[in-house]
């Protein structure tokens, strides 16, 4: 309150009046408009510089003559693969020998690992119906 009274007393001695809200608002809008005009003017100048760079430095490549591809014959000879013979099915004795060999190999591999080998037991083996050609060979 003291400050306000001081300003009122100073006003009586010839100092300016305090600006009103309308004066403050018009000053703010003027500064805002001036700032926006400055920003858009700088953006316009940048756009013109970039346009000038495009005119000066950008050269379109001339169209190269089209190279025609060699004509491909319409009928291409196709090789038909020879029919693959199916491997004869192994009988029960050969399967038993195979199971024994695989079981021995797994047991030898896991000999030192007691956690794995303690419950290991071969239950059954079946030949896959759609096995790869690698499995069909003897």
Buried (B, 14 or more C-beta within 10 A) or exposed (E): EEEEEEBEEEEEEEEEEEEEEEEEEEEEEEEEEEEEEEEEEEEEEEEEEEEEEEEEEEEEEEEEEEEEEEEEEEEEEEEEEEEEEEEEEEEEEEBEEEEEEEBEEBEEEBEEEEEEEEEEEEEEEEEEEEEEEEEBEE
